[in-house]
Amino acid sequence: VVDQIKLWQLETERMETIPGFLFKDFQDFKEYNDCSKYADEIGVLQWKSDGKRTFFVTRHEQLRDFIKSRKAREAAK
Amino acid sequence: MPRAIRGVLVKVDPSIKAIIVNIDAENHAFIIEDLDEDHLVIKENMVSVLKGRIDEILAAVLTVSNPNGAESDSDY
């Protein structure tokens, strides 16, 4: 039992916490895919799920600008 | 438009994640999104409270599992 508790304590110490932003509710897979790829390229992507079309980033400013310019490009088509 | 929600990504062992989900079930004060078996997003201002609660629960497990206190140490 004591060994088990020590193990758990190690696990809680290993608990990693990363402040940032969860991005979700993309209108389609392409929008999700473009944005998550861009987030990865600029080094802010921490977690993603293609199935949930959801990802987590450490910073959102560049990504926000990317989403805006992407929208503008799509609208211009 | 996609939504961006501010929070803290928690990467943790599935056994500890299960404890966090149980704590949150009481009043849903911690979890913003349950991502997968070892990832969650929780509210930024609740991180230290959550760590405290996990420590309490692990301490309680120790007490229950070892009701005779120090005496049972001789068994090991």
N, CA and C atoms of all chains as a GROMACS GRO file, in nm:
protein
  459
    1VAL      N    1   0.084  -0.121   0.000
    1VAL     CA    2   0.000   0.000   0.000
    1VAL      C    3   0.088   0.125   0.000
    2VAL      N    4   0.190   0.124   0.082
    2VAL     CA    5   0.278   0.242   0.090
    2VAL      C    6   0.345   0.267  -0.045
    3ASP      N    7   0.387   0.158  -0.108
    3ASP     CA    8   0.449   0.170  -0.240
    3ASP      C    9   0.351   0.230  -0.341
    4GLN      N   10   0.222   0.184  -0.330
    4GLN     CA   11   0.118   0.234  -0.419
    4GLN      C   12   0.100   0.385  -0.402
    5ILE      N   13   0.097   0.430  -0.277
    5ILE     CA   14   0.079   0.573  -0.248
    5ILE      C   15   0.198   0.652  -0.303
    6LYS      N   16   0.318   0.600  -0.282
    6LYS     CA   17   0.437   0.671  -0.333
    6LYS      C   18   0.428   0.685  -0.484
    7LEU      N   19   0.376   0.579  -0.547
    7LEU     CA   20   0.360   0.581  -0.692
    7LEU      C   21   0.262   0.690  -0.734
    8TRP      N   22   0.149   0.697  -0.660
    8TRP     CA   23   0.047   0.799  -0.689
    8TRP      C   24   0.104   0.939  -0.671
    9GLN      N   25   0.181   0.955  -0.562
    9GLN     CA   26   0.240   1.087  -0.536
    9GLN      C   27   0.332   1.127  -0.651
   10LEU      N   28   0.407   1.028  -0.700
   10LEU     CA   29   0.492   1.054  -0.817
   10LEU      C   30   0.409   1.097  -0.936
   11GLU      N   31   0.293   1.031  -0.954
   11GLU     CA   32   0.206   1.064  -1.066
   11GLU      C   33   0.154   1.207  -1.056
   12THR      N   34   0.115   1.250  -0.934
   12THR     CA   35   0.064   1.387  -0.920
   12THR      C   36   0.175   1.488  -0.943
   13GLU      N   37   0.297   1.453  -0.901
   13GLU     CA   38   0.410   1.544  -0.926
   13GLU      C   39   0.439   1.554  -1.075
   14ARG      N   40   0.409   1.443  -1.145
   14ARG     CA   41   0.431   1.441  -1.289
   14ARG      C   42   0.318   1.509  -1.365
   15MET      N   43   0.212   1.546  -1.295
   15MET     CA   44   0.096   1.611  -1.358
   15MET      C   45   0.143   1.741  -1.423
   16GLU      N   46   0.132   1.745  -1.555
   16GLU     CA   47   0.182   1.860  -1.630
   16GLU      C   48   0.066   1.956  -1.657
   17THR      N   49   0.084   2.084  -1.628
   17THR     CA   50  -0.022   2.183  -1.652
   17THR      C   51   0.031   2.292  -1.745
   18ILE      N   52  -0.040   2.315  -1.855
   18ILE     CA   53   0.003   2.410  -1.958
   18ILE      C   54  -0.109   2.510  -1.984
   19PRO      N   55  -0.092   2.636  -1.946
   19PRO     CA   56  -0.195   2.737  -1.973
   19PRO      C   57  -0.205   2.766  -2.123
   20GLY      N   58  -0.326   2.794  -2.171
   20GLY     CA   59  -0.344   2.824  -2.313
   20GLY      C   60  -0.490   2.834  -2.352
   21PHE      N   61  -0.518   2.788  -2.475
   21PHE     CA   62  -0.652   2.804  -2.532
   21PHE      C   63  -0.697   2.678  -2.606
   22LEU      N   64  -0.822   2.640  -2.580
   22LEU     CA   65  -0.884   2.528  -2.649
   22LEU      C   66  -0.962   2.584  -2.768
   23PHE      N   67  -0.931   2.534  -2.887
   23PHE     CA   68  -1.004   2.575  -3.008
   23PHE      C   69  -1.098   2.464  -3.051
   24LYS      N   70  -1.226   2.500  -3.071
   24LYS     CA   71  -1.325   2.400  -3.111
   24LYS      C   72  -1.435   2.464  -3.196
   25ASP      N   73  -1.530   2.383  -3.238
   25ASP     CA   74  -1.645   2.428  -3.319
   25ASP      C   75  -1.604   2.485  -3.455
   26PHE      N   76  -1.511   2.416  -3.521
   26PHE     CA   77  -1.476   2.455  -3.658
   26PHE      C   78  -1.591   2.415  -3.750
   27GLN      N   79  -1.608   2.494  -3.858
   27GLN     CA   80  -1.726   2.470  -3.941
   27GLN      C   81  -1.713   2.342  -4.024
   28ASP      N   82  -1.586   2.306  -4.058
   28ASP     CA   83  -1.567   2.179  -4.130
   28ASP      C   84  -1.427   2.125  -4.102
   29PHE      N   85  -1.399   2.005  -4.154
   29PHE     CA   86  -1.271   1.943  -4.125
   29PHE      C   87  -1.155   2.022  -4.184
   30LYS      N   88  -1.177   2.079  -4.302
   30LYS     CA   89  -1.069   2.154  -4.368
   30LYS      C   90  -1.026   2.274  -4.285
   31GLU      N   91  -1.123   2.346  -4.231
   31GLU     CA   92  -1.090   2.461  -4.147
   31GLU      C   93  -1.011   2.416  -4.023
   32TYR      N   94  -1.059   2.309  -3.959
   32TYR     CA   95  -0.988   2.252  -3.844
   32TYR      C   96  -0.846   2.212  -3.882
   33ASN      N   97  -0.835   2.141  -3.996
   33ASN     CA   98  -0.706   2.085  -4.039
   33ASN      C   99  -0.607   2.196  -4.074
   34ASP      N  100  -0.650   2.296  -4.148
   34ASP     CA  101  -0.563   2.410  -4.183
   34ASP      C  102  -0.512   2.480  -4.057
   35CYS      N  103  -0.603   2.503  -3.964
   35CYS     CA  104  -0.568   2.578  -3.842
   35CYS      C  105  -0.476   2.498  -3.751
   36SER      N  106  -0.504   2.368  -3.734
   36SER     CA  107  -0.420   2.288  -3.645
   36SER      C  108  -0.281   2.269  -3.706
   37LYS      N  109  -0.275   2.258  -3.839
   37LYS     CA  110  -0.144   2.247  -3.907
   37LYS      C  111  -0.063   2.375  -3.887
   38TYR      N  112  -0.132   2.489  -3.903
   38TYR     CA  113  -0.064   2.618  -3.884
   38TYR      C  114  -0.013   2.630  -3.741
   39ALA      N  115  -0.097   2.591  -3.644
   39ALA     CA  116  -0.059   2.597  -3.502
   39ALA      C  117   0.066   2.512  -3.476
   40ASP      N  118   0.072   2.396  -3.543
   40ASP     CA  119   0.187   2.308  -3.528
   40ASP      C  120   0.311   2.372  -3.588
   41GLU      N  121   0.295   2.432  -3.707
   41GLU     CA  122   0.409   2.495  -3.776
   41GLU      C  123   0.471   2.607  -3.694
   42ILE      N  124   0.388   2.686  -3.626
   42ILE     CA  125   0.443   2.799  -3.550
   42ILE      C  126   0.478   2.757  -3.406
   43GLY      N  127   0.462   2.628  -3.376
   43GLY     CA  128   0.512   2.574  -3.249
   43GLY      C  129   0.427   2.600  -3.127
   44VAL      N  130   0.295   2.623  -3.145
   44VAL     CA  131   0.210   2.648  -3.029
   44VAL      C  132   0.116   2.531  -2.998
   45LEU      N  133   0.113   2.430  -3.086
   45LEU     CA  134   0.019   2.318  -3.070
   45LEU      C  135   0.064   2.223  -2.958
   46GLN      N  136  -0.026   2.192  -2.865
   46GLN     CA  137   0.005   2.102  -2.754
   46GLN      C  138  -0.070   1.970  -2.761
   47TRP      N  139  -0.191   1.974  -2.814
   47TRP     CA  140  -0.276   1.855  -2.822
   47TRP      C  141  -0.377   1.876  -2.934
   48LYS      N  142  -0.414   1.768  -3.005
   48LYS     CA  143  -0.522   1.781  -3.104
   48LYS      C  144  -0.595   1.649  -3.121
   49SER      N  145  -0.719   1.659  -3.166
   49SER     CA  146  -0.797   1.541  -3.197
   49SER      C  147  -0.870   1.565  -3.328
   50ASP      N  148  -0.831   1.490  -3.434
   50ASP     CA  149  -0.898   1.503  -3.562
   50ASP      C  150  -1.045   1.464  -3.549
   51GLY      N  151  -1.072   1.361  -3.469
   51GLY     CA  152  -1.209   1.312  -3.450
   51GLY      C  153  -1.299   1.418  -3.388
   52LYS      N  154  -1.245   1.491  -3.291
   52LYS     CA  155  -1.326   1.593  -3.222
   52LYS      C  156  -1.314   1.730  -3.288
   53ARG      N  157  -1.224   1.742  -3.388
   53ARG     CA  158  -1.196   1.872  -3.450
   53ARG      C  159  -1.169   1.977  -3.343
   54THR      N  160  -1.080   1.942  -3.253
   54THR     CA  161  -1.049   2.026  -3.138
   54THR      C  162  -0.898   2.023  -3.115
   55PHE      N  163  -0.840   2.139  -3.079
   55PHE     CA  164  -0.698   2.137  -3.042
   55PHE      C  165  -0.667   2.240  -2.934
   56PHE      N  166  -0.549   2.225  -2.872
   56PHE     CA  167  -0.509   2.314  -2.763
   56PHE      C  168  -0.376   2.379  -2.798
   57VAL      N  169  -0.370   2.511  -2.780
   57VAL     CA  170  -0.247   2.586  -2.811
   57VAL      C  171  -0.204   2.672  -2.692
   58THR      N  172  -0.073   2.704  -2.689
   58THR     CA  173  -0.021   2.786  -2.579
   58THR      C  174  -0.047   2.935  -2.603
   59ARG      N  175  -0.050   2.975  -2.733
   59ARG     CA  176  -0.076   3.116  -2.765
   59ARG      C  177  -0.180   3.124  -2.876
   60HIS      N  178  -0.258   3.231  -2.880
   60HIS     CA  179  -0.367   3.236  -2.979
   60HIS      C  180  -0.359   3.353  -3.077
   61GLU      N  181  -0.268   3.449  -3.054
   61GLU     CA  182  -0.268   3.574  -3.134
   61GLU      C  183  -0.243   3.547  -3.283
   62GLN      N  184  -0.133   3.476  -3.312
   62GLN     CA  185  -0.098   3.448  -3.452
   62GLN      C  186  -0.207   3.366  -3.519
   63LEU      N  187  -0.261   3.271  -3.442
   63LEU     CA  188  -0.364   3.182  -3.494
   63LEU      C  189  -0.491   3.260  -3.526
   64ARG      N  190  -0.525   3.355  -3.439
   64ARG     CA  191  -0.643   3.440  -3.462
   64ARG      C  192  -0.629   3.516  -3.593
   65ASP      N  193  -0.508   3.572  -3.617
   65ASP     CA  194  -0.482   3.645  -3.741
   65ASP      C  195  -0.491   3.551  -3.862
   66PHE      N  196  -0.437   3.428  -3.843
   66PHE     CA  197  -0.441   3.329  -3.951
   66PHE      C  198  -0.586   3.295  -3.988
   67ILE      N  199  -0.669   3.274  -3.886
   67ILE     CA  200  -0.810   3.239  -3.909
   67ILE      C  201  -0.882   3.353  -3.982
   68LYS      N  202  -0.852   3.477  -3.940
   68LYS     CA  203  -0.914   3.594  -4.005
   68LYS      C  204  -0.873   3.604  -4.151
   69SER      N  205  -0.742   3.591  -4.181
   69SER     CA  206  -0.698   3.604  -4.319
   69SER      C  207  -0.747   3.486  -4.403
   70ARG      N  208  -0.758   3.370  -4.341
   70ARG     CA  209  -0.811   3.254  -4.410
   70ARG      C  210  -0.958   3.277  -4.450
   71LYS      N  211  -1.032   3.333  -4.357
   71LYS     CA  212  -1.174   3.367  -4.383
   71LYS      C  213  -1.184   3.465  -4.499
   72ALA      N  214  -1.095   3.565  -4.499
   72ALA     CA  215  -1.097   3.667  -4.602
   72ALA      C  216  -1.067   3.605  -4.739
   73ARG      N  217  -0.968   3.513  -4.740
   73ARG     CA  218  -0.933   3.444  -4.865
   73ARG      C  219  -1.050   3.361  -4.917
   74GLU      N  220  -1.115   3.289  -4.824
   74GLU     CA  221  -1.229   3.204  -4.861
   74GLU      C  222  -1.342   3.290  -4.918
   75ALA      N  223  -1.365   3.406  -4.856
   75ALA     CA  224  -1.474   3.495  -4.897
   75ALA      C  225  -1.448   3.555  -5.035
   76ALA      N  226  -1.317   3.575  -5.064
   76ALA     CA  227  -1.278   3.638  -5.191
   76ALA      C  228  -1.293   3.542  -5.309
   77LYS      N  229  -1.302   3.413  -5.279
   77LYS     CA  230  -1.309   3.313  -5.387
   77LYS      C  231  -1.440   3.322  -5.465
   78MET      N  232  -1.758   3.041  -3.705
   78MET     CA  233  -1.628   3.074  -3.645
   78MET      C  234  -1.594   2.974  -3.534
   79PRO      N  235  -1.468   2.929  -3.530
   79PRO     CA  236  -1.428   2.845  -3.418
   79PRO      C  237  -1.426   2.928  -3.288
   80ARG      N  238  -1.437   2.860  -3.178
   80ARG     CA  239  -1.430   2.926  -3.048
   80ARG      C  240  -1.295   2.899  -2.984
   81ALA      N  241  -1.241   2.998  -2.912
   81ALA     CA  242  -1.119   2.979  -2.833
   81ALA      C  243  -1.155   2.997  -2.686
   82ILE      N  244  -1.126   2.895  -2.606
   82ILE     CA  245  -1.162   2.900  -2.464
   82ILE      C  246  -1.034   2.895  -2.380
   83ARG      N  247  -1.016   2.995  -2.295
   83ARG     CA  248  -0.896   2.998  -2.210
   83ARG      C  249  -0.904   2.890  -2.103
   84GLY      N  250  -0.792   2.820  -2.082
   84GLY     CA  251  -0.790   2.715  -1.980
   84GLY      C  252  -0.651   2.660  -1.962
   85VAL      N  253  -0.640   2.554  -1.881
   85VAL     CA  254  -0.512   2.490  -1.857
   85VAL      C  255  -0.521   2.344  -1.903
   86LEU      N  256  -0.430   2.308  -1.995
   86LEU     CA  257  -0.423   2.170  -2.040
   86LEU      C  258  -0.353   2.088  -1.931
   87VAL      N  259  -0.418   1.980  -1.887
   87VAL     CA  260  -0.360   1.892  -1.786
   87VAL      C  261  -0.326   1.759  -1.852
   88LYS      N  262  -0.196   1.725  -1.847
   88LYS     CA  263  -0.151   1.594  -1.895
   88LYS      C  264  -0.122   1.509  -1.773
   89VAL      N  265  -0.192   1.396  -1.762
   89VAL     CA  266  -0.181   1.321  -1.639
   89VAL      C  267  -0.207   1.172  -1.663
   90ASP      N  268  -0.158   1.088  -1.572
   90ASP     CA  269  -0.183   0.944  -1.578
   90ASP      C  270  -0.333   0.916  -1.570
   91PRO      N  271  -0.385   0.817  -1.647
   91PRO     CA  272  -0.529   0.789  -1.645
   91PRO      C  273  -0.587   0.764  -1.506
   92SER      N  274  -0.509   0.706  -1.412
   92SER     CA  275  -0.560   0.682  -1.276
   92SER      C  276  -0.587   0.814  -1.204
   93ILE      N  277  -0.500   0.912  -1.222
   93ILE     CA  278  -0.521   1.044  -1.161
   93ILE      C  279  -0.632   1.118  -1.235
   94LYS      N  280  -0.639   1.099  -1.366
   94LYS     CA  281  -0.746   1.164  -1.443
   94LYS      C  282  -0.883   1.119  -1.393
   95ALA      N  283  -0.895   0.988  -1.362
   95ALA     CA  284  -1.022   0.935  -1.311
   95ALA      C  285  -1.059   1.004  -1.180
   96ILE      N  286  -0.959   1.030  -1.095
   96ILE     CA  287  -0.984   1.101  -0.968
   96ILE      C  288  -1.034   1.242  -0.995
   97ILE      N  289  -0.973   1.310  -1.092
   97ILE     CA  290  -1.014   1.447  -1.127
   97ILE      C  291  -1.160   1.448  -1.177
   98VAL      N  292  -1.195   1.351  -1.262
   98VAL     CA  293  -1.332   1.343  -1.314
   98VAL      C  294  -1.432   1.322  -1.199
   99ASN      N  295  -1.393   1.239  -1.102
   99ASN     CA  296  -1.479   1.216  -0.984
   99ASN      C  297  -1.498   1.343  -0.901
  100ILE      N  298  -1.389   1.417  -0.880
  100ILE     CA  299  -1.396   1.542  -0.804
  100ILE      C  300  -1.489   1.640  -0.876
  101ASP      N  301  -1.474   1.649  -1.007
  101ASP     CA  302  -1.553   1.744  -1.086
  101ASP      C  303  -1.702   1.708  -1.088
  102ALA      N  304  -1.732   1.578  -1.077
  102ALA     CA  305  -1.872   1.531  -1.084
  102ALA      C  306  -1.958   1.592  -0.973
  103GLU      N  307  -1.896   1.633  -0.861
  103GLU     CA  308  -1.971   1.690  -0.748
  103GLU      C  309  -2.041   1.820  -0.787
  104ASN      N  310  -1.967   1.912  -0.849
  104ASN     CA  311  -2.030   2.041  -0.882
  104ASN      C  312  -1.980   2.104  -1.014
  105HIS      N  313  -1.906   2.025  -1.092
  105HIS     CA  314  -1.857   2.070  -1.223
  105HIS      C  315  -1.784   2.204  -1.215
  106ALA      N  316  -1.700   2.217  -1.113
  106ALA     CA  317  -1.630   2.343  -1.090
  106ALA      C  318  -1.493   2.348  -1.156
  107PHE      N  319  -1.446   2.234  -1.211
  107PHE     CA  320  -1.307   2.228  -1.256
  107PHE      C  321  -1.289   2.208  -1.407
  108ILE      N  322  -1.359   2.109  -1.463
  108ILE     CA  323  -1.331   2.067  -1.600
  108ILE      C  324  -1.404   2.154  -1.702
  109ILE      N  325  -1.327   2.204  -1.799
  109ILE     CA  326  -1.386   2.274  -1.914
  109ILE      C  327  -1.416   2.172  -2.023
  110GLU      N  328  -1.319   2.082  -2.049
  110GLU     CA  329  -1.339   1.980  -2.152
  110GLU      C  330  -1.257   1.855  -2.119
  111ASP      N  331  -1.322   1.741  -2.128
  111ASP     CA  332  -1.256   1.612  -2.111
  111ASP      C  333  -1.207   1.569  -2.249
  112LEU      N  334  -1.075   1.566  -2.269
  112LEU     CA  335  -1.022   1.548  -2.405
  112LEU      C  336  -1.002   1.401  -2.442
  113ASP      N  337  -0.922   1.330  -2.362
  113ASP     CA  338  -0.903   1.187  -2.385
  113ASP      C  339  -0.858   1.122  -2.255
  114GLU      N  340  -0.806   0.998  -2.261
  114GLU     CA  341  -0.781   0.924  -2.136
  114GLU      C  342  -0.674   0.989  -2.048
  115ASP      N  343  -0.585   1.070  -2.106
  115ASP     CA  344  -0.486   1.133  -2.020
  115ASP      C  345  -0.471   1.285  -2.041
  116HIS      N  346  -0.574   1.347  -2.098
  116HIS     CA  347  -0.574   1.493  -2.114
  116HIS      C  348  -0.709   1.554  -2.077
  117LEU      N  349  -0.702   1.670  -2.009
  117LEU     CA  350  -0.822   1.746  -1.973
  117LEU      C  351  -0.789   1.894  -1.989
  118VAL      N  352  -0.892   1.977  -2.006
  118VAL     CA  353  -0.872   2.121  -1.991
  118VAL      C  354  -0.951   2.164  -1.869
  119ILE      N  355  -0.883   2.233  -1.777
  119ILE     CA  356  -0.951   2.278  -1.656
  119ILE      C  357  -0.942   2.430  -1.643
  120LYS      N  358  -1.027   2.485  -1.556
  120LYS     CA  359  -1.031   2.630  -1.537
  120LYS      C  360  -0.901   2.677  -1.472
  121GLU      N  361  -0.849   2.787  -1.529
  121GLU     CA  362  -0.718   2.838  -1.490
  121GLU      C  363  -0.708   2.865  -1.339
  122ASN      N  364  -0.815   2.922  -1.282
  122ASN     CA  365  -0.808   2.962  -1.140
  122ASN      C  366  -0.831   2.845  -1.044
  123MET      N  367  -0.852   2.724  -1.098
  123MET     CA  368  -0.884   2.609  -1.012
  123MET      C  369  -0.770   2.508  -1.002
  124VAL      N  370  -0.656   2.536  -1.067
  124VAL     CA  371  -0.546   2.438  -1.071
  124VAL      C  372  -0.496   2.403  -0.931
  125SER      N  373  -0.468   2.505  -0.850
  125SER     CA  374  -0.411   2.477  -0.718
  125SER      C  375  -0.515   2.411  -0.626
  126VAL      N  376  -0.641   2.452  -0.639
  126VAL     CA  377  -0.749   2.390  -0.560
  126VAL      C  378  -0.758   2.242  -0.595
  127LEU      N  379  -0.751   2.213  -0.725
  127LEU     CA  380  -0.762   2.075  -0.772
  127LEU      C  381  -0.646   1.991  -0.720
  128LYS      N  382  -0.524   2.044  -0.727
  128LYS     CA  383  -0.408   1.970  -0.676
  128LYS      C  384  -0.424   1.939  -0.528
  129GLY      N  385  -0.479   2.037  -0.453
  129GLY     CA  386  -0.504   2.017  -0.310
  129GLY      C  387  -0.603   1.904  -0.285
  130ARG      N  388  -0.711   1.903  -0.365
  130ARG     CA  389  -0.815   1.800  -0.351
  130ARG      C  390  -0.760   1.661  -0.382
  131ILE      N  391  -0.677   1.652  -0.486
  131ILE     CA  392  -0.617   1.522  -0.522
  131ILE      C  393  -0.530   1.472  -0.407
  132ASP      N  394  -0.449   1.561  -0.350
  132ASP     CA  395  -0.363   1.523  -0.238
  132ASP      C  396  -0.447   1.473  -0.120
  133GLU      N  397  -0.560   1.542  -0.091
  133GLU     CA  398  -0.650   1.501   0.018
  133GLU      C  399  -0.702   1.359  -0.007
  134ILE      N  400  -0.744   1.334  -0.130
  134ILE     CA  401  -0.802   1.203  -0.164
  134ILE      C  402  -0.698   1.093  -0.153
  135LEU      N  403  -0.577   1.120  -0.200
  135LEU     CA  404  -0.471   1.020  -0.190
  135LEU      C  405  -0.436   0.994  -0.044
  136ALA      N  406  -0.439   1.099   0.039
  136ALA     CA  407  -0.411   1.084   0.183
  136ALA      C  408  -0.520   1.001   0.248
  137ALA      N  409  -0.648   1.023   0.207
  137ALA     CA  410  -0.761   0.947   0.262
  137ALA      C  411  -0.750   0.800   0.224
  138VAL      N  412  -0.706   0.772   0.103
  138VAL     CA  413  -0.687   0.634   0.058
  138VAL      C  414  -0.583   0.566   0.147
  139LEU      N  415  -0.479   0.638   0.178
  139LEU     CA  416  -0.373   0.585   0.265
  139LEU      C  417  -0.430   0.550   0.403
  140THR      N  418  -0.514   0.640   0.460
  140THR     CA  419  -0.572   0.619   0.593
  140THR      C  420  -0.664   0.497   0.594
  141VAL      N  421  -0.751   0.486   0.492
  141VAL     CA  422  -0.847   0.377   0.486
  141VAL      C  423  -0.776   0.243   0.466
  142SER      N  424  -0.674   0.244   0.380
  142SER     CA  425  -0.604   0.120   0.348
  142SER      C  426  -0.516   0.072   0.462
  143ASN      N  427  -0.492   0.159   0.557
  143ASN     CA  428  -0.396   0.128   0.663
  143ASN      C  429  -0.457   0.166   0.799
  144PRO      N  430  -0.572   0.100   0.837
  144PRO     CA  431  -0.650   0.143   0.953
  144PRO      C  432  -0.576   0.126   1.086
  145ASN      N  433  -0.478   0.040   1.092
  145ASN     CA  434  -0.408   0.018   1.219
  145ASN      C  435  -0.291   0.114   1.240
  146GLY      N  436  -0.279   0.206   1.148
  146GLY     CA  437  -0.175   0.308   1.164
  146GLY      C  438  -0.036   0.248   1.164
  147ALA      N  439   0.046   0.300   1.251
  147ALA     CA  440   0.188   0.265   1.250
  147ALA      C  441   0.213   0.117   1.280
  148GLU      N  442   0.120   0.055   1.357
  148GLU     CA  443   0.143  -0.084   1.398
  148GLU      C  444   0.162  -0.178   1.278
  149SER      N  445   0.083  -0.152   1.172
  149SER     CA  446   0.088  -0.244   1.059
  149SER      C  447   0.218  -0.230   0.980
  150ASP      N  448   0.295  -0.126   1.012
  150ASP     CA  449   0.422  -0.109   0.940
  150ASP      C  450   0.514  -0.231   0.962
  151SER      N  451   0.496  -0.298   1.078
  151SER     CA  452   0.581  -0.412   1.108
  151SER      C  453   0.555  -0.529   1.012
  152ASP      N  454   0.437  -0.528   0.948
  152ASP     CA  455   0.407  -0.635   0.853
  152ASP      C  456   0.494  -0.629   0.728
  153TYR      N  457   0.549  -0.514   0.702
  153TYR     CA  458   0.621  -0.501   0.575
  153TYR      C  459   0.766  -0.542   0.589
   0.00000   0.00000   0.00000
